[in-house]
Amino acid sequence: MFRHWWFLRLLRPEEQGSRPPGRRESKQARELVLREWQVLRDRLAEIAAERVTAAGDLLRAAELQLPPEETGARRNYLWALEAYDAAGRLLDEAVDLPDLTAAVVLAEQAVERLAAAHTAHAGGRPRPFAVRCFYNPLHGAAVRPAANSSGRKSRRRPTVGAREAAAERRPACAACRNAILAGQSLDVLPALLPAAARRRGGGPVLVPYYAVPQQWSPWSATACGAYDDRTPALVLRGGHRRPRT
């Protein structure tokens, strides 16, 4: 979805030669960035609305009445309800792409927790919750490195190259992991860098969402809330709102 990064080159005059862009060229570049960002935002808003609506339909259809002694099932069920409410709030208040991504994440996690509550209520053992791709939480679950096919433990410590080490640094889906290992660019979730966070000022700049300083974004360190169980509570008390720029 976010493979439209070709236009970012227009914001980096150092890559286009020593001649700085003129005022007209800079204005055109800024307008292009904002138009492209708006297209991506509109598309993601549609996806987020669909996911939140689907989660709500499922929660209503699979409503549970749990006794107090079913603590595990109740915990997951109440978390699912809070996550759904938080996803709806984010959908209504979204400013940038990571806000909408967080709405998708919470809606899908609400469904995951609802399934865990039903499994526990039926006497089963819920499956482990998925760990999402850090580089773009919309990609879904991260993958684990392939194990040694022989099944034997090696006494030697394996040699790890720079790319392999980079692939292990953050949870990544199969596509992002393969791109890192191949030295290719990733399909990273972008975000608009707030004006107050830009050292040199200037026009709008799109950066990887995790490059936005944490004081300007609640999502940069948590994969849009996917890595923090406190995210629904954060959103419902309004803690997700960034400072005004």
C-alpha positions in Angstrom: 0.0 0.0 0.0 2.8 2.4 0.8 5.1 1.8 -2.2 4.8 5.4 -3.3 8.0 6.7 -1.9 9.4 7.8 -5.3 8.1 11.4 -4.6 10.3 11.6 -1.4 13.3 12.2 -3.6 11.8 15.6 -4.4 12.4 16.6 -0.8 16.1 15.8 -0.8 17.9 18.3 -3.0 21.3 16.9 -1.9 20.5 13.8 -3.9 19.6 15.8 -7.0 22.9 17.6 -7.2 24.4 20.7 -5.6 21.9 23.2 -7.0 19.2 23.9 -4.4 15.7 23.9 -5.7 14.0 27.1 -6.5 11.0 28.5 -4.6 8.6 27.3 -7.3 10.2 23.8 -7.3 10.0 23.6 -3.5 6.3 24.6 -3.5 5.5 22.0 -6.2 7.4 19.3 -4.1 5.4 20.2 -1.0 2.1 20.1 -2.9 3.0 16.8 -4.3 3.8 15.3 -0.9 0.6 16.5 0.6 -1.5 15.2 -2.3 0.2 11.8 -2.1 -0.2 11.7 1.7 -3.9 12.6 1.3 -4.5 9.8 -1.2 -2.8 7.3 1.2 -4.8 8.7 4.2 -8.1 8.3 2.3 -7.4 4.8 1.4 -6.3 3.8 4.9 -9.4 5.5 6.4 -11.6 3.2 4.3 -9.7 0.2 5.4 -9.8 1.2 9.1 -13.5 1.9 8.9 -14.1 -1.6 7.5 -12.0 -3.3 10.2 -13.6 -1.4 13.0 -17.1 -2.1 11.7 -16.3 -5.8 11.3 -14.9 -6.0 14.8 -18.1 -4.4 16.2 -20.3 -6.8 14.3 -18.4 -9.7 15.7 -18.4 -8.5 19.2 -22.1 -8.0 19.1 -22.7 -11.4 17.6 -20.4 -13.2 20.0 -21.3 -11.4 23.2 -20.3 -13.2 26.4 -21.8 -13.3 29.9 -19.0 -14.4 32.1 -19.1 -15.2 35.8 -16.5 -13.4 38.0 -14.5 -16.6 38.6 -13.5 -16.8 35.0 -10.8 -14.2 35.4 -8.8 -15.0 32.3 -11.8 -15.0 30.0 -13.2 -11.9 31.6 -9.8 -10.1 31.3 -9.6 -10.8 27.6 -13.2 -10.0 26.9 -13.1 -6.7 28.7 -9.9 -5.8 26.9 -11.5 -6.6 23.6 -14.4 -4.3 24.4 -12.1 -1.5 25.4 -9.9 -2.0 22.3 -13.0 -1.8 20.1 -14.1 1.5 21.7 -10.6 2.9 21.4 -10.4 1.9 17.7 -13.6 3.8 17.1 -12.3 6.8 18.8 -9.1 6.8 16.8 -11.1 6.4 13.6 -13.0 9.6 14.5 -10.0 11.6 15.6 -7.3 10.4 13.3 -4.9 13.0 12.1 -2.2 11.0 10.4 -1.6 7.5 8.9 -0.3 6.0 12.2 -3.5 7.0 14.0 -5.5 5.1 11.4 -3.1 2.2 11.6 -3.6 2.1 15.4 -7.3 1.9 14.8 -6.8 -1.1 12.5 -4.4 -2.7 15.0 -6.8 -2.3 17.9 -9.8 -3.6 15.9 -8.0 -6.7 14.9 -6.6 -7.2 18.4 -10.1 -6.9 19.8 -11.2 -9.8 17.6 -8.1 -11.8 18.7 -8.9 -11.2 22.4 -12.6 -12.1 21.8 -11.5 -15.4 20.4 -9.2 -16.0 23.4 -12.1 -15.2 25.8 -14.4 -17.7 24.0 -11.7 -20.4 24.0 -11.0 -19.9 27.7 -14.7 -19.9 28.5 -15.1 -23.2 26.7 -12.2 -24.7 28.8 -9.6 -24.5 26.2 -6.2 -22.8 26.1 -6.0 -19.6 24.0 -3.4 -19.4 21.3 -0.5 -17.0 21.8 -1.2 -13.5 20.4 0.4 -12.6 17.2 3.4 -10.2 17.2 3.0 -7.6 14.5 5.6 -6.3 12.0 7.4 -3.3 13.5 8.1 -1.7 10.1 4.5 -1.6 9.1 1.9 -3.0 11.5 -0.6 -3.3 8.7 1.5 -6.2 7.3 0.3 -8.5 10.1 2.3 -11.1 12.0 6.1 -11.1 12.3 7.9 -14.3 11.4 10.6 -16.2 13.3 13.9 -17.0 11.7 14.0 -20.5 10.1 15.4 -23.1 12.5 18.3 -25.4 11.7 16.8 -28.0 9.3 18.9 -30.7 10.8 17.4 -30.2 14.2 20.8 -30.5 15.8 22.3 -27.9 18.2 25.5 -26.6 17.0 28.3 -26.0 19.5 29.7 -23.3 17.3 28.3 -19.9 17.5 26.9 -19.1 14.1 28.4 -16.1 12.2 25.8 -13.4 11.7 26.2 -10.8 9.0 25.2 -7.2 9.1 21.9 -7.9 7.2 21.0 -10.9 9.3 21.6 -8.8 12.4 19.4 -6.0 11.0 16.7 -8.5 10.2 16.7 -9.7 13.8 16.7 -6.3 15.3 12.9 -5.7 15.1 10.0 -8.1 14.6 9.3 -8.2 10.9 6.9 -9.9 8.5 8.2 -12.2 5.9 8.2 -9.5 3.2 10.1 -7.0 5.3 12.5 -9.6 6.6 13.3 -10.7 3.1 13.7 -7.1 1.9 16.2 -6.5 4.7 18.2 -9.6 3.9 18.3 -8.6 0.2 19.3 -5.0 1.0 16.1 -3.6 -0.5 13.9 -0.8 0.7 11.0 -1.7 2.9 7.3 -1.0 2.6 7.4 1.2 5.7 4.4 2.9 7.2 5.0 6.7 6.6 4.0 9.6 8.8 4.1 13.4 8.4 6.8 14.8 10.6 5.3 17.6 12.8 6.5 21.1 12.0 7.7 21.6 15.6 9.9 18.5 15.3 11.8 19.7 12.2 15.1 21.2 13.0 15.4 23.2 9.8 11.7 24.1 9.3 10.5 24.0 5.8 7.6 22.2 4.2 5.9 18.8 5.0 8.2 15.8 5.3 7.2 12.2 5.2 9.3 9.9 7.3 9.0 6.3 8.6 6.5 6.4 11.4 9.0 5.2 14.0 11.3 8.1 13.1 8.9 10.6 14.6 10.2 11.6 18.1 8.2 9.9 20.8 7.1 13.3 22.3 5.2 13.9 19.1 3.8 10.5 18.6 2.4 7.8 20.9 2.9 5.2 18.2 6.6 5.4 17.2 7.9 3.0 19.9 4.9 0.6 20.1 4.2 -0.3 16.5 1.0 1.8 16.5 0.0 0.4 19.9 0.5 -3.3 18.9 3.2 -3.8 21.5 1.5 -2.2 24.5 -1.5 -3.7 26.2 -2.2 -0.3 27.8 -3.0 1.3 24.4 -6.8 1.0 24.7 -6.8 2.8 28.1 -4.3 5.4 26.8 -6.7 6.2 23.9 -9.9 6.2 26.0 -8.4 8.8 28.4 -7.2 10.9 25.5 -3.4 10.3 26.1 -2.9 9.6 22.4 -3.4 13.2 21.4 -0.1 14.7 20.3 0.9 18.3 21.2 -0.4 20.9 18.9 2.1 22.3 16.4 
